[in-house]
Amino acid sequence: MSWDRIRGHDAVRRQFETAFRRGRLGQAYLFVGPAGVGKRMTATELGKALLCESPPRPLAACDRCQACVLVGAGTHPDLFTCRKPDDKLELPVDVVREFTDRLGLKASRRGRKVGILEDADDFNDESANCFLKTLEEPPPGSLLILLATSEEAQLPTILSRCQVVRFQPLPPDDLRTVLVDNGISDPARLERLIRMAQGSVGQALALNDDSLWAFRGTLLASITAAKPDPVALAETWSRFIEEAGKESAAQRQRASLVIRLVLDFLGQSLRLALGTDPACEPAEVDQLRRLADLLGQDGVVDLIEKCVEADYHVDRRVQLALVTELLADHLTRSVSAA
């Protein structure tokens, strides 16, 4: 059944099953948790269970009826999503208005409508006020699900009108099962992805890219070279990001993933600087030890902070070439100056 595809969130499933059985299912929920842990999948499966025309048990989808097929294809007229356009930093009011207008229409099939609003962290004042009108008085038979990364990012007026459902990172065993189900079976790769993904299926699958790990080796070699070249590194880095495709979203994702890889090997260098065994490939140990010896604990921590700042700029759509050039300069010059 559809709920069986969701790993690591049994408590969330039980919460909804209990509420449905008692006739206390709410009209608005805020799903909060790290990116890639299953919030969107859970929202979709919940919507499918509510819209299923032949449920095998309460709040469960058969995965066979026409409604389930339509949900699976993303074409059910009574389940729809709202998300931030790729070229925007915030949810535009016109996108939110279209979403609330659709929610207000009469249901096409079974008298129930489900609206999933992604990027709830990114309301602006205008779009939040537009959405608040619907949130205060949801249309009869409707269910609203908002997806967010933190409660702190929400406006009090929205937070107070939603039931908060908290999602935790997946435990390693659940993450391993999901990755195996996605065709990843090599033990060394599994452990590497589990270490890097921090409980996020989305991160693990995105990092399962041979070109990323080859580029990680290029980065590490460039930074630990006898005479690091910031200009050459920035050019190589920018070219690798551009190879992700012409879409800015794909390039931003690759840029963020590369920064995640840099953060990982800096973290392993910090472990060495602290006298702790690193969790890395044996072939990288000598390079990471050289990095730790050159920079020391404080130097590594400073570069980690620079990487976190760079990732924030990527998320806020600062020009990628500028972010890459600045971070390449920080990395190479820190080593050269040591």
C-alpha positions as CSV (number, residue, x, y, z in Angstrom):
1,M,0.0,0.0,0.0
2,S,1.0,3.6,-0.5
3,W,2.1,4.3,3.1
4,D,4.6,1.4,2.9
5,R,6.8,3.5,0.6
6,I,7.4,6.0,3.3
7,R,10.4,5.1,5.5
8,G,11.3,6.5,8.9
9,H,8.1,8.3,9.6
10,D,5.8,5.7,11.2
11,A,4.8,8.1,14.0
12,V,3.6,10.6,11.5
13,R,1.5,7.9,9.7
14,R,0.0,6.8,13.0
15,Q,-0.8,10.4,13.9
16,F,-2.9,10.8,10.8
17,E,-4.5,7.4,11.0
18,T,-5.6,8.1,14.6
19,A,-6.9,11.5,13.7
20,F,-8.9,10.2,10.8
21,R,-10.3,7.3,12.8
22,R,-11.5,9.7,15.5
23,G,-13.0,12.1,12.9
24,R,-10.5,14.8,14.0
25,L,-8.5,15.3,10.8
26,G,-7.6,19.0,10.6
27,Q,-7.9,21.3,7.7
28,A,-4.4,22.7,7.7
29,Y,-1.0,21.1,8.5
30,L,2.5,22.4,8.5
31,F,5.1,19.7,7.7
32,V,8.4,20.9,9.2
33,G,11.8,19.2,8.8
34,P,15.0,19.0,6.8
35,A,14.9,19.0,3.0
36,G,14.7,15.6,1.4
37,V,13.4,13.5,4.3
38,G,10.0,12.7,2.9
39,K,7.7,15.6,3.6
40,R,6.5,16.0,0.0
41,M,6.1,12.2,-0.4
42,T,4.1,12.0,2.8
43,A,1.8,14.9,1.8
44,T,1.2,13.2,-1.6
45,E,0.5,9.8,-0.1
46,L,-1.9,11.4,2.5
47,G,-3.7,13.1,-0.3
48,K,-3.9,9.9,-2.3
49,A,-5.3,8.1,0.7
50,L,-8.0,10.7,1.1
51,L,-8.9,10.7,-2.6
52,C,-8.8,6.9,-3.1
53,E,-12.0,5.5,-4.5
54,S,-11.5,1.9,-3.2
55,P,-9.5,2.2,0.1
56,P,-8.5,-1.2,1.5
57,R,-8.7,0.3,5.1
58,P,-9.3,3.7,6.6
59,L,-6.9,6.3,5.3
60,A,-5.1,4.0,2.9
61,A,-4.8,4.0,-0.9
62,C,-5.4,1.0,-3.1
63,D,-2.9,2.3,-5.7
64,R,-5.2,0.8,-8.4
65,C,-8.3,2.9,-8.8
66,Q,-8.5,5.8,-11.2
67,A,-8.0,8.4,-8.5
68,C,-4.8,6.7,-7.3
69,V,-3.5,6.5,-10.9
70,L,-4.3,10.1,-11.4
71,V,-2.5,11.1,-8.2
72,G,0.5,9.0,-9.2
73,A,0.6,10.7,-12.6
74,G,0.3,14.2,-11.0
75,T,-3.0,14.9,-12.9
76,H,-5.7,14.5,-10.3
77,P,-7.9,17.6,-10.5
78,D,-8.5,17.6,-6.8
79,L,-4.8,17.4,-5.7
80,F,-2.5,20.1,-6.7
81,T,0.6,21.9,-5.6
82,C,2.0,25.4,-5.3
83,R,5.7,26.0,-5.4
84,K,8.1,28.9,-5.8
85,P,9.2,29.5,-9.4
86,D,12.9,28.7,-10.0
87,D,13.7,32.3,-10.8
88,K,12.2,33.8,-7.6
89,L,13.4,34.2,-4.1
90,E,9.9,34.4,-2.7
91,L,6.5,32.9,-3.3
92,P,4.8,35.5,-5.6
93,V,1.3,36.6,-4.7
94,D,-0.1,35.7,-8.2
95,V,1.1,32.1,-7.7
96,V,-0.5,31.8,-4.3
97,R,-3.7,33.5,-5.6
98,E,-4.0,30.9,-8.4
99,F,-3.5,28.1,-5.8
100,T,-6.2,29.4,-3.4
101,D,-8.6,30.0,-6.3
102,R,-8.3,26.4,-7.4
103,L,-8.8,25.3,-3.8
104,G,-12.0,27.2,-3.6
105,L,-13.5,25.5,-6.7
106,K,-15.9,22.6,-6.3
107,A,-14.2,19.2,-6.1
108,S,-14.4,17.2,-9.3
109,R,-14.6,13.7,-8.0
110,R,-15.3,12.7,-4.4
111,G,-16.1,16.1,-2.7
112,R,-12.6,16.5,-1.2
113,K,-9.7,18.7,-2.3
114,V,-6.0,18.6,-1.2
115,G,-3.7,21.5,-1.7
116,I,0.1,21.1,-1.1
117,L,2.0,24.4,-0.7
118,E,5.7,23.9,-1.0
119,D,8.3,26.5,0.0
120,A,6.3,27.8,2.9
121,D,9.5,29.3,4.2
122,D,9.4,31.8,1.3
123,F,6.2,33.8,1.7
124,N,6.5,37.5,1.4
125,D,4.1,39.8,3.1
126,E,1.8,40.1,0.1
127,S,1.6,36.4,-0.6
128,A,1.2,35.5,3.1
129,N,-1.7,37.9,3.5
130,C,-3.3,36.4,0.4
131,F,-2.9,32.9,1.7
132,L,-4.0,33.8,5.2
133,K,-7.5,34.5,4.0
134,T,-7.9,30.9,2.8
135,L,-6.1,29.5,5.8
136,E,-8.5,31.3,8.2
137,E,-11.6,29.8,6.4
138,P,-10.6,26.8,4.3
139,P,-13.2,25.7,1.8
140,P,-15.4,22.8,3.0
141,G,-13.9,19.4,2.3
142,S,-10.4,20.8,1.7
143,L,-7.1,19.9,3.3
144,L,-4.1,22.2,3.2
145,I,-0.5,20.9,3.7
146,L,2.4,23.4,3.9
147,L,5.9,22.2,3.6
148,A,8.7,24.0,5.4
149,T,12.1,23.5,6.9
150,S,11.6,25.2,10.3
151,E,8.9,26.7,12.4
152,E,11.0,29.8,13.0
153,A,10.8,30.8,9.4
154,Q,7.0,30.9,9.5
155,L,4.9,34.0,10.2
156,P,3.0,33.8,13.5
157,T,-0.3,34.3,11.8
158,I,0.3,31.2,9.6
159,L,1.9,29.1,12.3
160,S,-1.0,29.7,14.7
161,R,-3.5,28.3,12.2
162,C,-1.8,25.1,11.3
163,Q,-1.2,21.8,13.1
164,V,2.6,21.3,13.1
165,V,3.9,17.9,12.1
166,R,7.6,17.4,12.7
167,F,9.8,15.3,10.4
168,Q,13.1,14.0,11.6
169,P,16.1,12.9,9.5
170,L,15.9,9.3,8.5
171,P,17.8,6.8,10.7
172,P,20.7,5.2,8.9
173,D,19.0,1.8,8.5
174,D,15.9,3.4,6.9
175,L,18.0,5.5,4.6
176,R,20.0,2.4,3.6
177,T,16.8,0.6,2.8
178,V,15.6,3.4,0.6
179,L,18.9,3.7,-1.2
180,V,19.0,-0.1,-1.9
181,D,15.4,0.2,-3.2
182,N,16.7,2.8,-5.6
183,G,19.3,0.5,-7.0
184,I,22.4,1.5,-4.9
185,S,23.9,-1.7,-3.6
186,D,27.7,-1.1,-3.4
187,P,28.5,-1.3,0.4
188,A,31.2,1.4,0.3
189,R,29.0,3.8,-1.7
190,L,26.1,3.2,0.6
191,E,28.1,4.0,3.7
192,R,29.5,7.1,2.0
193,L,26.1,8.4,1.0
194,I,24.6,7.7,4.4
195,R,27.4,9.6,6.1
196,M,27.1,12.6,3.8
197,A,23.3,12.8,3.5
198,Q,22.5,13.4,7.2
199,G,19.3,11.5,7.0
200,S,18.1,13.1,3.8
201,V,17.0,10.7,0.9
202,G,17.0,13.6,-1.5
203,Q,20.6,14.6,-0.6
204,A,21.8,11.0,-0.8
205,L,20.3,10.4,-4.2
206,A,21.7,13.8,-5.5
207,L,25.1,12.8,-4.2
208,N,25.0,9.5,-6.0
209,D,26.8,10.9,-9.0
210,D,30.2,9.7,-10.1
211,S,31.1,13.0,-11.6
212,L,30.6,14.8,-8.3
213,W,33.1,12.5,-6.5
214,A,35.6,12.7,-9.3
215,F,35.4,16.5,-9.0
216,R,35.8,16.2,-5.3
217,G,39.2,14.6,-6.0
218,T,40.1,17.4,-8.4
219,L,39.2,20.0,-5.7
220,L,41.2,18.3,-3.0
221,A,44.2,17.9,-5.2
222,S,44.0,21.6,-6.3
223,I,43.7,22.9,-2.8
224,T,46.5,20.8,-1.4
225,A,48.9,21.4,-4.3
226,A,52.3,22.9,-3.6
227,K,51.2,26.1,-5.3
228,P,47.4,26.3,-5.3
229,D,46.0,28.4,-8.3
230,P,42.8,30.2,-7.3
231,V,42.0,31.4,-10.9
232,A,42.4,27.9,-12.4
233,L,40.4,26.3,-9.7
234,A,37.6,28.9,-10.0
235,E,37.5,28.3,-13.8
236,T,37.4,24.5,-13.4
237,W,34.7,24.8,-10.7
238,S,32.5,27.1,-12.8
239,R,32.8,24.9,-15.8
240,F,31.8,21.8,-13.8
241,I,28.7,23.7,-12.5
242,E,27.7,24.8,-16.0
243,E,27.9,21.1,-17.2
244,A,24.9,20.4,-15.0
245,G,22.7,21.9,-17.7
246,K,21.4,25.2,-18.9
247,E,18.7,25.5,-16.2
248,S,19.7,27.7,-13.3
249,A,18.1,25.3,-10.8
250,A,20.3,22.4,-11.9
251,Q,23.4,24.6,-11.7
252,R,22.5,25.8,-8.3
253,Q,21.9,22.3,-7.1
254,R,25.3,21.1,-8.4
255,A,27.0,24.2,-6.8
256,S,25.4,23.4,-3.4
257,L,26.4,19.7,-3.7
258,V,30.0,20.6,-4.5
259,I,30.0,22.8,-1.4
260,R,28.6,19.9,0.6
261,L,31.6,17.8,-0.6
262,V,34.0,20.5,0.4
263,L,32.4,20.7,3.8
264,D,32.8,17.0,4.2
265,F,36.5,16.8,3.4
266,L,37.1,19.9,5.6
267,G,35.2,18.1,8.4
268,Q,37.4,15.1,8.0
269,S,40.5,17.3,8.1
270,L,39.2,18.8,11.3
271,R,38.9,15.3,12.8
272,L,42.5,14.7,11.9
273,A,43.5,18.0,13.4
274,L,41.7,17.0,16.6
275,G,43.5,13.6,16.6
276,T,40.3,11.6,15.6
277,D,40.2,9.0,12.8
278,P,38.5,10.4,9.7
279,A,35.5,8.8,8.0
280,C,36.8,9.1,4.4
281,E,38.3,7.1,1.6
282,P,41.8,5.7,2.5
283,A,43.3,7.3,-0.6
284,E,42.4,10.8,0.7
285,V,43.9,10.5,4.1
286,D,47.4,11.9,3.2
287,Q,45.9,14.9,1.5
288,L,43.5,15.6,4.3
289,R,46.3,15.3,6.9
290,R,48.3,17.8,4.9
291,L,45.3,20.1,4.9
292,A,44.9,19.7,8.7
293,D,48.7,20.3,9.3
294,L,48.7,23.4,7.1
295,L,45.6,25.0,8.5
296,G,45.3,23.8,12.0
297,Q,42.0,23.6,13.8
298,D,41.2,27.3,13.6
299,G,42.0,27.5,9.9
300,V,39.8,24.6,9.0
301,V,36.9,25.9,11.1
302,D,37.3,29.3,9.3
303,L,37.0,27.6,5.9
304,I,34.0,25.6,7.1
305,E,32.3,28.9,8.0
306,K,33.2,30.3,4.5
307,C,31.6,27.3,2.9
308,V,28.4,27.6,4.9
309,E,28.2,31.3,3.9
310,A,28.8,30.4,0.2
311,D,26.0,27.8,0.4
312,Y,23.7,30.5,1.7
313,H,24.6,32.8,-1.2
314,V,23.8,29.9,-3.6
315,D,20.4,29.5,-2.0
316,R,19.7,33.2,-2.3
317,R,20.6,33.1,-6.0
318,V,23.8,35.2,-5.9
319,Q,25.6,34.9,-9.2
320,L,27.3,31.5,-9.1
321,A,30.5,32.6,-10.8
322,L,31.0,35.2,-8.0
323,V,30.3,32.6,-5.3
324,T,32.7,30.1,-6.9
325,E,35.5,32.6,-7.4
326,L,35.3,33.9,-3.9
327,L,35.2,30.4,-2.3
328,A,38.0,29.2,-4.5
329,D,40.1,32.2,-3.4
330,H,39.4,31.5,0.3
331,L,40.3,27.9,0.0
332,T,43.6,28.3,-2.0
333,R,44.8,31.4,-0.3
334,S,44.3,29.9,3.2
335,V,46.5,27.0,2.3
336,S,49.1,29.2,0.5
337,A,49.3,31.5,3.5
338,A,49.8,28.6,6.0
